[in-house]
């Protein structure tokens, strides 16, 4: 069997100008990065403003499991399938982070015959967007230290500097850092780039002016008198925006089957808001009749943040939701061990359907979305398991489609494409937000915990209670971005399936003022991940001809 990278390298890539032409984007408005990658220029984007919007399809998933569910693969496969049935469609997703590429997850460009290409470039340095975001983040950190070194006119309290450095790599050694400077000492650390507020700002800003304003709003510290200090106070936003100027233009690539793909931005959904950039999504909606996008991890994290943060801020109206699941993942949630997942067991499957059911109910009841369930098919799935799954989903009032896009490309997902189009044309979704802007922060937290997660309530640490009091006066109108494990509805990664009665442990709150939300850190969640015992990097190499192998 061919590996993902073999398939990707064997793909016949169309010139990027041909991809742009297929969506009506002029050659003169492209900024080429070689033959198969380009950026959409500001000049070209400005010409799209008066065009009507296409339909927006969100692909999300059940709670993730160690083997993975294939959400990006399904996002790509659905895009190819929609184009196969004659619908002008663009896939619009996040850029991969190098941390998980070299860690446990591997690449994030899909798989099999439903991939984005050139996959090696996309998974590694791509167009340098993440490097620019890291540079802007670290410039701000440098300017803070420099301000203190040269007299500290703003009287920054060095024990209350909240801004941290970042890098796009899993490096647990950098989680905590002590700086011993000539004129001050402070404890700080590094976050992974995808957890930086600069990444969130980058993905939620709608123009360069908006980007610069949001960067200036970032709170970096508190003064000795207790006054908040912002990036604009040290005049950092202009230079930061200059570093991000080129990166802020969306990237255009293609799928193996030649469907256009816009890839831009990439915050994690477990420690950030988990969505590609607003500027990319809005451009895609002007360029296509259908746009397929995805939100990170399960629907409890990615979809909730897509709706309550991205759609709220950008005034987006999603038209349909595809919920990805696999038979083996549902068996895992039903109690099966990893070694048992490839063996038929309808009992485990039926137990695990509770996880699927909660996600469906959340999407339908709390967000008003019609859900189509996409079963990403694996060769070890048995007819008895598929029948049991179809019966269970039918009882929930949803359509279920078994998809074989990994093995067959778009042709393996045309039934899914037809069902999604039918759902949109029937206008079955009536989108709504989970909570109102004016709901107090504590009530927003409790709403997410009890209504979406099945928790009995929340418990704030002493530190979180103090932080909540400090945020209440000026920032209670902001949405909440929950940072928690992706593996469970709870804040405990070991609680599989659909637990109830648990308590959401809120350890701390952090204001992301420029991005426009408040982050709630729940359970054992870290903003700088580590590598596993056997990282994916051990399998990656390159030969004398420059051909990479082992990247998947």
N, C-alpha and C positions, 0 to 999 in steps of 0.2 A: 504494500500500500504506500502511495506517495505521502510524504509528510506535508504539512502546511507550507513550509518554505519551498519545497520542491514544486508544489502547485503554483505558488506565487511567482517563483522565478521562471516557470514555464509559460506564464501568462503573456499574451501578446499585448503589450501596452499601446494604446492609441496615443498619438501626439497630444499633449495637453491642450493645444489650441483647438483640436477637433472636439475635445470634451467641452471646452468653453463654448464653442460654436453651437453645440447641441442644446445648450440652455440659453443661447442668445446673448452671451457675454463676448464683447468685441475683443479681437486680438490686441488692439491698441491699449486696451484697459487691463491687460494681464501683465504681471511681473513674473517672468519665467525663472524657475529654479531648476535648470536643466530641461530635459525633454518631457518629463512626465509629472512635474510638480510646478505649480504656480501660485502666486497670491493674487487675490482680487483687489485691484487698486481702489483708492478712495475715489478717484475720478469715475471709475466704472460703477462703484456702489451708489454714487450720488445720482446716477441716471435711472436708478430703479425705483425712486421714491413714489412715483405716481402710478406704478403698476399695481394691479390687484393682488391680494394674497391667495396663496394656495391653501390646501388643507394640511393640518399639522397632526401627525400620528406619533404618539409616544410609545416606545417599546420599553417595558420594565420587566421585572421578574419576581419569582417567589424568593424567599430568604435563601441566600447563597449557601452552597455546600462546598467542601474541599475539592471535589472533582470539577466543579464549574457547571453552569447551565447553558452557556452558549448564547448569551443575550446579544452581544455584538454580532456574532455569526448570524443570528436571526434578523437583526436590524439590516444587515447587508443583504441577506437572502430575500427579505421582503421587498427591499428596494429593487433588486434585480427582477423579482417576480412582477412587481407593479409595472415596470418598464416593459416586460414581456407581454403583458395583457393590454398594452397601449396607453398607459398612464404616464405622463411626463413627471418623473420622480427624481428627487435628489436625496441622498442620505447625508445627514448632518450630525456629526458626533464629536466627541472629545479626542484630544491628542493623548497618546500613551505617555506615562511617566516612566523614566528609566529605572526608578526604584523597583517596582514590581517586575519590569522586564527582566532584570538581572536577579530578582528574588524568587518568590514562590509562584506568582501568577504567570509570569512570562509575558509575551506580547499581547497587544489589545487591538488587533486589526481584523478580528474574525478568524475563521478557519475553514479548512477544506476548500470547496469551490465557492464559498461565500466570504471572500476576503477583500480587503482594501490593498491596493498596490500603488507604488512599490513598498512592500511591507517592511523590508529592512530599513529603508530610510525613515519611514513613518515611526517605527518603533525606536529608532535611535535618535540622532540629532535633528532630523526632519529639517525644518526651516529655521531652527534656532530660537523659536518662540519662548521655550521654557528657559533657555539661557538668558534671554532678555529679561524675563520676569525675575529670575534669580538676581540678575545684576541690579535691577531697579530696587528690589527688596534690600539688597546688601548695601547699595548706595545710601539708602535712608539710614540704615544702622551706622554706617560710617559717618554720616553727617551729624548724627546724634552725639557720637563720641567726640567728634571734632568740635562741636559747639561747647561741650563741657570742658574740653582741653583748653580752649581759648577764652575762658573766663566764665562760662555758664551764665550768660546774661538773663536767660529765662528762668534761672534758679531751678533747674531740673533736679528732682529728687532721684539720686542715682540708685536708690533702693526700690524705686517705683517706675523704672523704665520697662515698658511692656513690649516694646518692639524687639523681635528676635531675628537672627540671620536665617538663611535657608540654603538648601542645595537639593538638586533633583536626584537624590540617591538615598537608599536605605542605609543609614549609618548611625547605629545606636550609640556609638562613642561620643557623638556630638549632641546628645539630648540635653546634657547639662554642661555648661562651660562657665568657668570663673575668669573674669577679665581683671587683670591687675595692671591698671594704667598708671601713668606718672602722677596724675592728679585725682584719680578715683578708682575704686574697686567696685565690681558689681557681678552678680550671678545672672547668667543668661543661658542661651542655648540655640540650637538650630531646629527648625522645622523642615519637613520635606517641602519642596517648592509648591506642590499642589495643595498644601495646607496654608500657604501664605495668603494674607489678606490681599496682597497685590494680585494674586491669581483670581480671587473672587471679584475684585474691582474690575480687572481686565475682562472677565466674562460677563459682567452685568452692565458695564458702560455701553452707551449707544453711539458715542462719537468721541473724537479726540478731546473736544472741549469737556465733555462729560467725564472722560477718563481723568483729565487733569484736575477737575474739581473734586472728584471722588478721592483721588490720591492725596490731595491737600487736606481732606477731611479725616484722614486716618489719625486716630489718637495714638501717640507714641509713648507718652509718659504722663506723670503728674508732677507739678511743681512742689517745692517745699511748703508752700502755703495751701496746697490742696487743689490747685487750679489745673484743669486738664490742658495738656499741650499737644498740639497737632502738627502734622508734617508741614502744613503751610506756615507754621510759626518759625520754622527754620528754613523756609523757602526751598523745600525739596521737590515740590510737585512738578515744576517745569522740567528739571533735569530727568526726573523719573519718567515723565511722559515722553521725553526725547528718546530715552533708551527703548521705550515700548512702541515708538511710532511705526516702525516697519512690521513688528510682530503683530500689531493690532489689526492688520489686514488679513482676512480669512484665507486659509489654504485650500486650494483645489487639487484633488487627485481623482482616482477612479476605482471602481471595483474590477474584479477579474473579468466580468462580463461587459465592462465599459460604461457602467452607470456613473454619472457624476457624483462626486463625494466632496463635501466641504468639511474639513476637520480643523477645529480651532478651540484652543483653551482646554483645560483639563483638571478642574478641582476634583479630588476624591469625594465620594458621597458619605463615607463614614466619618471623616474629620472635616469636611467642607460641604459645599452645596451641590456638588456632583453633576453639573450640567455644562455643556459646551457654551460658547459665547452667544450672547443675545445678538450681536452684530452679524454673526454667521447665520443664526436661525432666521433672522428677519431678511437677510439677503436671499437665503434659499427659498423662503416663502414668496418672494417676488420673481424668482427664476423658474419655479416649477409649479405644477398643479397639485402635487403631493410632496410633502417633506416628511421623511422618516427620521426621527431623532431618538435618543435613548437617555435614560437617567441611570446613574450608577447604582450598583448593588440591587437589593430588593426594593419593592414598592414602598415599604415602610420608611425607607431612607430616601432613595433617589427620586421616586415619583412624588412623594410628599414635598420634597424641597423644590422639585421642578414646578409643582403647582403653587405652593405657598410662598416661595421666594422668587423664582424666575418669572413665572406667569404673572404674579402679583405686580412685580416691579416693571416688567416690560409690556404689560397689558396684552399678553398672548392668550388665545382661546384655542386650546387643543380640541380636536374633533374626534379622536378615537384612541383607545389604549389597547395594546397587545401585551398580554402577560405571558412571559416565557416560563415554561416548566419542563422538567424531564422526569421520566419514570424513575430513574435511579435517585434523583434528588428527593423526590417524594418518599421513596422507600427509606432514605436516610433520615428524613424528618419523622418517619413512622417508627424509627427505632433500629433500623438495620445498621450493622457495622460496615465500614468501607469495603471489607473483603466480601461482603454479601451482595453488593449492589448489582452485580452482573448475573445474579441468579434469580429466577422467578420467585416472587413472593407477594401475592395479592393482599395478604393481611397487612404486611408492612405498608404497602401502597395505600390501602384504604385508611390506615391510621394517619399517614402523612398528608392526606388530602385536606386535613384540617388547616394546614399552613396555606395551601392554595385557596381554600374557602375564605379565610380571613382576608387575604389580599384582595380577592374579588369583591367581598363585601365592603372593604374600606374604599376601594376605587369607585364602586357604584354608589354606596350610601353617603359617603362623606365628601366625595368630589363630583358626583353626578355623571361619571363616565361609564359608557358602555364598554364592556371588556370582551375581547376575543382571546381565548386561551390558545397559545401556540405550543404544541409539544415538540420539542427538538428531539427528533428520533435518533436512537442509538441501536446498533445492530443486535444488542442483547435484549431489547424490549420484546416481550412475548405478546401474542394475540390476546391471551387472557388478561394481561395487565392493561393493554390498550382498551379492551372492552369495559373493564371495571372503571377505568378513568373516564371514558366517554359517558358512562351512565352517571357517575358522580357529578360531572360538570353539567350535564343536561339538567339534573335536578336543581342546579343553582341558577338556571335560566341563562346560561352563557353558551356561546358556540365554541366548540373545540375543533382544532385542526391539527392533524399530525403532519409535521413538515420534515422533508428530507433534503433541505438545501445544502447541508454540509457535503453530502455525496453527489447531489445533482445540480447544485447551483439554483438559479432562479426558478427553473422548471420544477424543482422540488417544493416550491412554496407558492405556486399559483393559486391553489385552493385558499390559502391564507390571504393572498392579495384580493381575491374575489370577495371573500367574506368581509374584509376590512372596508373595501369600497362600498359594499352593500350597507354596512353599518353607518358609514358616513352619509351616504345618500338618503338613508332613512332618518337622518338627524336624531339618532337615538341618544346621543350624549347631551347633557345639559350641565355644562361645567360650572362648578362653584368652588370657592375656597373653604378650607376647614374652619378658619376662625377670622373674625373681623380685626381690622387694624387697631381699634380702640380697646380691645380686650387686654387687661393687664398681663404683664409678662408671666406671672405665676399661673394665671388661668390658661395662657397659651401652652405652657409646659404641661399642665395637667390634662388639657384637651388632647394633646398629641399622645400622652402616655396612656390615658384611659380609653380614648375612643379608637386609636389606631393600634396601640401595642397590647391592649388587654390588661394593662396594669391596674392594680387597686388604687394606686396613687403615686406620688413622688416623695422623695426624701432629699432635702437639701443639706449639704454639709454646712458647718459653721461659716466657712469661707464663702460658700455660694450664697448663703443668706445675707452676708454683708455686701457682697457684690450686687445682689438683687436690689437691696435698699439703695445703693449708689446709682443704679441704672434706672430706677423707677421714675424719677422726676422728668428726665429729658428723653428717655429712650423706650418708654413703655409701648410706643406705637410701632416699634420694629418687629418683624417676624423673628421666629426662633429657628436656629439651625442646630439640630441635635447631633452631637458627635458621640457615637456609640458603636459597639460591635455590629458588623453587618450580618453576623451568623445567627442572630436571634431577634425576635421581637422585643426581648428584654435587654437589659444592660449586661447580662451574663451570657457569654458566648456558648456556654454548655447547655443552655435551655433551648432545645430544638423544638420544631413543630410550631404549635400555637399556644404557648403558655398563658395562663390567666392568674390573676391574684398576686403577681409579683410586684415589687416596688422599683420604680425607676430611680436609681441613685444618681443624683446630680452633685458632682464634686466641685464644679466651678463654672463661672460664667465669664465670657470674654466679649467685649464690645468690638464688633467689626463695623466701625462707623462709616468708613468709606464705602464698604460693600452694602451697608444698609441692613444689617441683621445682628442678632445677639447669638453667640455660640454657647450652647450648654454642653459641658463635658460630662458624660455619664459613664459610670463603671470604669473599667481599666482600658481607657482609650488613650493613645499617644499620637502626637502630631509628627513624630519622627519614627517610622517603623524600623524594624531590624530585618536582617536576612535570616532565612531558615538554615538548618544545619547543612543541607545540600542545596545551595542556591542554583537557579537556572543558569547562571553565568558559567558554571563548570562545563556545560554542554555546548557553549557558544565558541566558535572559532572562525578564522578566515584563512583561505588558502592563498597561494602565490598569485593567483589571478584576481584576487580581491573578492572572491565569492564567499559570502557568509554562510555558515551552516549551524544548526542547533538552535536557531532562534524560532520560537513558535508562540 
